[in-house]
Amino acid sequence: MGNSVVEPSPFAPKDLPVLPVIQGVRVAACQAGIRYANRTDLLMVVLDPGTVAAGVLTQSKTSSAPVLWCRKSLEKGGARALVVNSGNANAFTGKKGAEATRMTAEAAARAVGATPDDVYVSSTGVIGEPLDASKFAHLLGDLAVKAAPDAWHDAARAIMTTDTFPKLATRTVKLKGGDVLINGIAKGAGMIAPDLATMLVYIFTDAAVDQGVLQGMLVSGADKTFNCITIDSDTSTSDTVLAFATGTAAARGAPRITDANSADGAAFAAALHDLMHELALWVVKDGEGLSKFVTINVKGAESDAAARRIGFAIANSPLVKTAIAGSDPNWGRVVMAVGKAGEAADRDRLSIWYGDIQVAKNGERAPTYVEKTVAAYMEGREVAIGVDIGIGAGKATVWTCDLTHGYISVNADYRS
């Protein structure tokens, strides 16, 4: 992004939430000069022995070296450290990229007294530029010593690239025998699309959760949150969602969660999903150059999967997104997007709403349609589009944003 001045998102919160201390988790961040000067760009998280990890990673066929490393670490499922750098994605960097990731993991392992396969690594930023891990690997020992249990704001800032604000969330879950905490941080503002939705997300809890149970909860939660958002239809090489459970709440009497379907398991899964949902929406509300946040609700499709594909056809359409940016109630573009989705649809059963205003009914303009009324609604900062395909019971919700000149400015200048 060079020296470009980026306007903050209109949805940027006035105040950041204060995340509680999670026993067994310490964080530290610093300026390593990986790509830009005077920018916090290196994060280290130190995790207590006994911590387990779960993850959902990009399905890109050109995955980054850190993603490949995390896949291997997840096979073991333990965790003692997380290292994240911004400014360089370490993607499409060949053997040099793999070596940089290995060097990072080994340095972090030495710093915390663990083995490299207990370390998780992420990188975000420019693709195709070699990452020189020697610039920052020597800093990890000091970061491990300095790591503090309350430096969450620093952690969230360290992973930002084109983001205009840090993204944090927290939940307290009441279980039989005691409460447990869940904290999460995220980054992501562009190259956002399902499969996993291009972003970095890190979730930490003191709950004692079996690794396999946590993995199942994370996959299920991602499917209805991070995999239901899009900014520009592009899937990143580096998408990573990781969850770490220290189990330290068990010492306070909180139960171990061994069954996702138990009362405690269901309560924890619901809170985890809620936190993931909040972080996913924060990512969309910081979409590059956005002026409006858009919710697309599809019902009446042949299946839920079909409804989701129709929702994404609408959400990813440049014609739909630019119309929303211009507050233009051009619902004909929604009709177009439904038709191109490749899913079963019947023109004469299709109905569309903008907010609570029906604009199309059973294959034609609604009798009550008044363009000025819809145009006035479109001036709002948040826009909802409802679509009833009219042929089945399938439904889905997809979240996106508009497409403005600001998006072009950010991405035209990204490397300069």
TORFIKE-269606 format. One record per residue (C-alpha): residue in one letter; x, y, z. Coordinates in steps of 0.001 Angstrom, whole numbers, plus 500000, padded with zeros to 6 digits. Layout:
<pakols>
PAKOL/A/X/Y/Z
...
</pakols>
This chain:
<pakols>
PAKOL/M/500000/500000/500000
PAKOL/G/503050/502254/499949
PAKOL/N/502448/505667/501416
PAKOL/S/498785/505871/500434
PAKOL/V/496448/507438/502941
PAKOL/V/493509/505093/503473
PAKOL/E/490298/506432/504925
PAKOL/P/489112/504453/507943
PAKOL/S/486092/502247/507462
PAKOL/P/482804/503987/508275
PAKOL/F/482129/501017/510547
PAKOL/A/485349/501323/512553
PAKOL/P/484474/501114/516254
PAKOL/K/485089/504180/518385
PAKOL/D/486594/502024/521102
PAKOL/L/488229/498621/520974
PAKOL/P/486954/495937/523335
PAKOL/V/489128/495078/526316
PAKOL/L/489851/491367/526164
PAKOL/P/490297/489506/529440
PAKOL/V/493388/487565/530415
PAKOL/I/493261/483917/529390
PAKOL/Q/495413/481776/531625
PAKOL/G/498057/479972/529616
PAKOL/V/498227/482590/526836
PAKOL/R/500799/485403/526606
PAKOL/V/501301/487717/523629
PAKOL/A/503903/490167/522389
PAKOL/A/504401/492213/519235
PAKOL/C/507103/494440/517805
PAKOL/Q/508299/496390/514762
PAKOL/A/510581/494107/512764
PAKOL/G/510742/496181/509575
PAKOL/I/509608/493276/507423
PAKOL/R/508258/495542/504671
PAKOL/Y/507525/498970/506139
PAKOL/A/509225/501074/508768
PAKOL/N/507431/502148/511934
PAKOL/R/504777/499452/511683
PAKOL/T/504065/496707/514209
PAKOL/D/504468/493652/512024
PAKOL/L/505530/490678/514144
PAKOL/L/503390/488804/516652
PAKOL/M/504338/485981/518977
PAKOL/V/501909/484081/521184
PAKOL/V/503288/481805/523902
PAKOL/L/501034/478938/524982
PAKOL/D/501271/476782/528096
PAKOL/P/502181/473102/527816
PAKOL/G/499080/470989/527253
PAKOL/T/497482/473452/524825
PAKOL/V/495683/471836/521883
PAKOL/A/495088/473378/518469
PAKOL/A/492455/473166/515750
PAKOL/G/492494/474807/512358
PAKOL/V/490706/475555/509117
PAKOL/L/492995/476521/506247
PAKOL/T/492677/477832/502714
PAKOL/Q/491736/475454/499929
PAKOL/S/493815/477451/497454
PAKOL/K/495924/475277/495151
PAKOL/T/498749/477794/495590
PAKOL/S/498818/477729/499398
PAKOL/S/501595/479598/501171
PAKOL/A/504493/477908/502950
PAKOL/P/503081/478796/506410
PAKOL/V/499729/477192/505513
PAKOL/L/501514/473973/504557
PAKOL/W/503455/474111/507834
PAKOL/C/500277/474582/509872
PAKOL/R/498677/471592/508150
PAKOL/K/501520/469405/509389
PAKOL/S/501433/470837/512919
PAKOL/L/497696/470238/513115
PAKOL/E/498275/466535/512493
PAKOL/K/499932/466415/515914
PAKOL/G/497424/468845/517420
PAKOL/G/499544/470301/520208
PAKOL/A/500604/473948/520447
PAKOL/R/503218/475941/522320
PAKOL/A/503625/479033/520137
PAKOL/L/502186/481056/517269
PAKOL/V/504229/483442/515136
PAKOL/V/502621/485831/512626
PAKOL/N/504273/488381/510396
PAKOL/S/502602/490991/508200
PAKOL/G/504001/492750/505148
PAKOL/N/505000/489574/503302
PAKOL/A/502752/486559/502627
PAKOL/N/505644/484124/502063
PAKOL/A/503528/482639/499275
PAKOL/F/504774/481458/495877
PAKOL/T/508305/481632/497268
PAKOL/G/509399/478037/496568
PAKOL/K/512051/476348/498673
PAKOL/K/513121/479703/500131
PAKOL/G/509622/480129/501538
PAKOL/A/509649/476713/503165
PAKOL/E/513067/477440/504661
PAKOL/A/511892/480803/506051
PAKOL/T/508921/479093/507702
PAKOL/R/511114/476344/509131
PAKOL/M/513627/478893/510471
PAKOL/T/510788/480837/512115
PAKOL/A/509296/477730/513740
PAKOL/E/512662/476514/515006
PAKOL/A/513497/479904/516527
PAKOL/A/510101/480054/518233
PAKOL/A/510486/476494/519499
PAKOL/R/513844/477331/521069
PAKOL/A/512324/480428/522663
PAKOL/V/509566/478490/524429
PAKOL/G/511336/475168/524997
PAKOL/A/509268/473136/522563
PAKOL/T/509631/471264/519285
PAKOL/P/509021/472974/515926
PAKOL/D/505874/470944/515245
PAKOL/D/504290/472605/518278
PAKOL/V/504677/475982/516546
PAKOL/Y/502180/477545/514121
PAKOL/V/503291/480141/511594
PAKOL/S/501336/482624/509473
PAKOL/S/502388/485321/507047
PAKOL/T/500273/487972/505323
PAKOL/G/501044/490646/502790
PAKOL/V/502560/490686/499322
PAKOL/I/502654/487392/497368
PAKOL/G/505769/486299/495508
PAKOL/E/508377/488257/497482
PAKOL/P/510983/486130/499304
PAKOL/L/510722/486445/503088
PAKOL/D/514022/486862/504917
PAKOL/A/513314/485220/508267
PAKOL/S/516766/486182/509524
PAKOL/K/515407/489714/509831
PAKOL/F/513130/488720/512680
PAKOL/A/513798/485139/513877
PAKOL/H/516358/486440/516370
PAKOL/L/513665/488660/517916
PAKOL/L/511456/485756/518994
PAKOL/G/513467/484890/522100
PAKOL/D/513033/488404/523449
PAKOL/L/509354/488436/522518
PAKOL/A/508817/485179/524403
PAKOL/V/510311/486766/527516
PAKOL/K/508344/489996/527158
PAKOL/A/505047/488328/526288
PAKOL/A/502215/489518/528523
PAKOL/P/498723/488143/529117
PAKOL/D/496941/491412/528293
PAKOL/A/498636/492737/525119
PAKOL/W/495681/491879/522874
PAKOL/H/495455/495245/521135
PAKOL/D/499112/495042/520117
PAKOL/A/498513/491531/518817
PAKOL/A/495554/492586/516675
PAKOL/R/497502/495502/515185
PAKOL/A/500529/493362/514352
PAKOL/I/498588/491199/511892
PAKOL/M/496966/494052/509938
PAKOL/T/497739/494807/506285
PAKOL/T/495140/496951/504488
PAKOL/D/492869/496812/507543
PAKOL/T/491840/500209/508884
PAKOL/F/491168/498991/512424
PAKOL/P/492078/496048/514681
PAKOL/K/489437/493343/515057
PAKOL/L/488892/491735/518443
PAKOL/A/486084/489886/520207
PAKOL/T/485547/488029/523464
PAKOL/R/482960/485753/525049
PAKOL/T/482361/484296/528503
PAKOL/V/480700/480878/528576
PAKOL/K/478878/479600/531634
PAKOL/L/479456/475888/532051
PAKOL/K/478584/473513/534865
PAKOL/G/481311/473994/537423
PAKOL/G/482706/477285/536149
PAKOL/D/483006/479866/533412
PAKOL/V/485432/479703/530498
PAKOL/L/486709/482512/528284
PAKOL/I/487156/482806/524520
PAKOL/N/489159/485625/522889
PAKOL/G/489670/486185/519192
PAKOL/I/491582/488500/516881
PAKOL/A/491323/488771/513108
PAKOL/K/492666/490563/510082
PAKOL/G/491247/490821/506611
PAKOL/A/490016/493558/504344
PAKOL/G/490579/492402/500791
PAKOL/M/491031/489203/498786
PAKOL/I/488094/487892/500811
PAKOL/A/486018/484998/499521
PAKOL/P/484887/481600/500772
PAKOL/D/487303/478697/500990
PAKOL/L/488150/479922/503835
PAKOL/A/487584/483647/503321
PAKOL/T/490952/485217/503059
PAKOL/M/491966/486300/506468
PAKOL/L/493941/485420/509521
PAKOL/V/491921/484563/512625
PAKOL/Y/493277/483360/515961
PAKOL/I/491027/482177/518763
PAKOL/F/492132/481371/522303
PAKOL/T/490241/479749/525163
PAKOL/D/491030/478436/528618
PAKOL/A/488424/475704/528204
PAKOL/A/489534/472089/528426
PAKOL/V/488333/470835/525050
PAKOL/D/489404/467623/523391
PAKOL/Q/491336/468400/520222
PAKOL/G/488995/466476/517943
PAKOL/V/485943/468139/519459
PAKOL/L/487487/471588/519040
PAKOL/Q/488347/470791/515422
PAKOL/G/484775/469791/514676
PAKOL/M/483383/472919/516298
PAKOL/L/485785/475128/514354
PAKOL/V/484920/473544/511011
PAKOL/S/481193/473843/511705
PAKOL/G/481514/477441/512870
PAKOL/A/483649/478501/509903
PAKOL/D/481151/477036/507466
PAKOL/K/478449/479439/508631
PAKOL/T/480627/482475/509318
PAKOL/F/483962/482900/507550
PAKOL/N/482800/480814/504595
PAKOL/C/479735/483029/504160
PAKOL/I/481511/486320/503547
PAKOL/T/482997/487855/500423
PAKOL/I/484517/491191/499512
PAKOL/D/485920/490642/496033
PAKOL/S/485480/486920/495193
PAKOL/D/489220/486227/495486
PAKOL/T/490504/483396/497681
PAKOL/S/493879/484020/499301
PAKOL/T/496922/481770/499429
PAKOL/S/497159/482337/503160
PAKOL/D/493698/481936/504722
PAKOL/T/494099/480615/508247
PAKOL/V/491766/480175/511202
PAKOL/L/493365/478607/514270
PAKOL/A/491897/477919/517700
PAKOL/F/493974/477144/520787
PAKOL/A/492601/475677/524017
PAKOL/T/494889/475801/527058
PAKOL/G/492602/473758/529349
PAKOL/T/493580/475914/532335
PAKOL/A/489954/476516/533323
PAKOL/A/489772/472916/534513
PAKOL/A/491835/473905/537561
PAKOL/R/488997/476269/538504
PAKOL/G/486428/473495/538276
PAKOL/A/485247/473982/534685
PAKOL/P/484397/470657/533052
PAKOL/R/486361/469013/530246
PAKOL/I/484398/469070/526997
PAKOL/T/484617/465677/525357
PAKOL/D/481294/465682/523527
PAKOL/A/480079/468515/521304
PAKOL/N/476496/467370/521840
PAKOL/S/476593/467572/525643
PAKOL/A/475039/470564/527380
PAKOL/D/478462/472065/528084
PAKOL/G/479678/471239/524594
PAKOL/A/476666/472882/522998
PAKOL/A/477061/476000/525143
PAKOL/F/480722/476320/524258
PAKOL/A/480092/475695/520544
PAKOL/A/477362/478337/520486
PAKOL/A/479652/480932/522074
PAKOL/L/482498/479997/519720
PAKOL/H/480182/480366/516725
PAKOL/D/478954/483718/518011
PAKOL/L/482512/485013/518383
PAKOL/M/483432/483772/514901
PAKOL/H/480327/485436/513487
PAKOL/E/481301/488755/515049
PAKOL/L/484840/488571/513710
PAKOL/A/483598/487608/510235
PAKOL/L/481324/490640/510100
PAKOL/W/484137/492907/511310
PAKOL/V/486217/491667/508378
PAKOL/V/483468/492588/505909
PAKOL/K/482867/495934/507607
PAKOL/D/486511/496767/506934
PAKOL/G/486345/495744/503273
PAKOL/E/488765/497722/501162
PAKOL/G/487180/501011/500139
PAKOL/L/483699/500076/501303
PAKOL/S/480901/502524/502050
PAKOL/K/478089/500032/502709
PAKOL/F/477673/496697/504487
PAKOL/V/475378/494267/502673
PAKOL/T/473420/491255/503926
PAKOL/I/471966/488902/501326
PAKOL/N/469268/486464/502449
PAKOL/V/468249/483750/500020
PAKOL/K/465356/481383/500602
PAKOL/G/463186/479081/498525
PAKOL/A/466154/477474/496757
PAKOL/E/466467/473813/495838
PAKOL/S/468868/473240/498764
PAKOL/D/470902/475186/501299
PAKOL/A/473983/474701/499118
PAKOL/A/472123/476083/496110
PAKOL/A/470953/479053/498177
PAKOL/R/474527/479777/499198
PAKOL/R/475759/479650/495607
PAKOL/I/472995/482021/494536
PAKOL/G/473856/484323/497436
PAKOL/F/477488/484444/496370
PAKOL/A/476535/485050/492737
PAKOL/I/474720/488173/493925
PAKOL/A/477366/489211/496443
PAKOL/N/480256/488836/493991
PAKOL/S/478604/490586/491065
PAKOL/P/480464/493837/490258
PAKOL/L/477240/495174/488754
PAKOL/V/475273/494544/491938
PAKOL/K/478053/495885/494170
PAKOL/T/478583/499078/492172
PAKOL/A/474850/499740/492077
PAKOL/I/474791/499487/495866
PAKOL/A/477760/501861/496052
PAKOL/G/475784/504372/494012
PAKOL/S/472573/503842/496016
PAKOL/D/470951/502723/492780
PAKOL/P/467930/500424/493325
PAKOL/N/468727/498450/490190
PAKOL/W/467178/495173/491246
PAKOL/G/467408/493900/487681
PAKOL/R/471058/493181/488425
PAKOL/V/469968/490853/491228
PAKOL/V/467734/489036/488742
PAKOL/M/470772/488712/486472
PAKOL/A/472926/487294/489268
PAKOL/V/470302/484713/490234
PAKOL/G/470073/483613/486629
PAKOL/K/473825/483174/486180
PAKOL/A/474334/481212/489415
PAKOL/G/473736/477897/487658
PAKOL/E/471198/476745/490244
PAKOL/A/467576/475785/489705
PAKOL/A/465327/478847/489437
PAKOL/D/461970/479752/487948
PAKOL/R/461689/483278/486613
PAKOL/D/457956/483421/487328
PAKOL/R/458379/482479/490991
PAKOL/L/461255/484836/491792
PAKOL/S/460651/487610/494322
PAKOL/I/463102/490236/495622
PAKOL/W/463179/492671/498534
PAKOL/Y/465447/495590/499409
PAKOL/G/465091/495821/503148
PAKOL/D/461374/495407/503871
PAKOL/I/460403/496806/500474
PAKOL/Q/459333/494266/497870
PAKOL/V/460664/495289/494469
PAKOL/A/459859/492172/492436
PAKOL/K/457090/489620/492849
PAKOL/N/456581/486359/491007
PAKOL/G/458740/487210/488038
PAKOL/E/457895/490872/487519
PAKOL/R/458074/494277/489148
PAKOL/A/456040/494391/492351
PAKOL/P/452753/496326/491997
PAKOL/T/453674/498480/495020
PAKOL/Y/457168/499353/493743
PAKOL/V/458098/503028/494034
PAKOL/E/461659/503743/492935
PAKOL/K/462081/506869/495090
PAKOL/T/461217/504868/498205
PAKOL/V/463761/502170/497393
PAKOL/A/466398/504753/496428
PAKOL/A/465956/506431/499800
PAKOL/Y/466487/503073/501523
PAKOL/M/469628/502488/499482
PAKOL/E/471187/505655/500868
PAKOL/G/471611/503891/504212
PAKOL/R/474931/502510/505374
PAKOL/E/473566/498982/505754
PAKOL/V/471610/497320/502956
PAKOL/A/469732/494020/503032
PAKOL/I/468704/492145/499900
PAKOL/G/466158/489349/500191
PAKOL/V/465562/486802/497455
PAKOL/D/462899/484078/497327
PAKOL/I/463647/481574/494563
PAKOL/G/460235/480015/495128
PAKOL/I/461018/476386/494338
PAKOL/G/462215/474730/497563
PAKOL/A/463203/475076/501220
PAKOL/G/466903/475898/500827
PAKOL/K/468166/479048/502514
PAKOL/A/471426/480855/503207
PAKOL/T/472819/484193/504320
PAKOL/V/475882/485812/502764
PAKOL/W/477575/489031/503857
PAKOL/T/479466/491421/501599
PAKOL/C/480108/495107/500943
PAKOL/D/479834/497483/498020
PAKOL/L/482516/498084/495387
PAKOL/T/483780/501647/495220
PAKOL/H/486574/503692/493664
PAKOL/G/488306/503266/497023
PAKOL/Y/488760/499534/496403
PAKOL/I/490517/500268/493124
PAKOL/S/492758/502864/494753
PAKOL/V/493837/500514/497542
PAKOL/N/494631/497620/495237
PAKOL/A/496140/499591/492370
PAKOL/D/498719/500954/494817
PAKOL/Y/499203/497848/496990
PAKOL/R/502827/497104/496076
PAKOL/S/504050/500634/495417
</pakols>
